[in-house]
Amino acid sequence: MKKLAIFILVPVLSFAQEKTIDPKLTEVWEPQPPKVVPATKYKAPSDAIVLFDGTNFDQWSGKNNTVSWALNPDGSMTVQPKTGGIKSKKEFGSIQLHLEWKSPIDIVGKKGQKRGNSGVFLQGRYEIQVLDNNNNTTYANGQVGSVYKQSIPLAMASVPTGEWNTYDIIYHQPKFNAQGTVVKKATVTVLHNGILVQDHFEIQGPTVFRGKPSYKAHGKGAIFLQDHGDLVSYRNIWVRELKD
Ligand code: MG
């Protein structure tokens, strides 16, 4: 009987105590977050840096400072195979990045890593894979949405080949000490068509095709889009810079 009484008494007491705490004590009014007009289908958010809106390559450079990729009438661009990748002129630290990409519809004779391969390299070093994996299996840590050769995506979330995919990427750059040793690894979160495919993954070092990655100290870096020989298209690319 006594035990029961204690059990009843404790919640009643703590509830009564809670009632005496002023709820205003836990209200935080400053700073108020800045107002941002969200993105619509054709327009970046109001505070974003637009890197590609379909009208020109002003924000990009390629081999010999020339962009040889195709600028299409529908407001997209397409890899021009063998001309090399392109990189943003502006360099970034930690960012939120939005872009849209499309795999080429012609898949005859193309499989594995040779179908619709491109990639988004954060700070020019860390690749989020772009690949057409519709009915096309490859090594899981190299498929679409992977941190290439480092992290298998949580899902394969591609739309049908030839339709537009979205990537929304939250990237925090690594930190290095004065000796150039990494003291905080880079992290990346990726939404592919709104589906979480990388959940705050700790990047192990710059993307390498062979062997294990290892960090080398660096500062800000460009966003690099890969020419892997396939006619992958991109559109609507914008960035919001983040605090580290
Ligand atoms: Mg690639």
Residues whose N, C-alpha, C, O or C-beta is under 5 A from the ligand:
A	BS01	MG	N117 S118 G119 Q129 V130 Q226
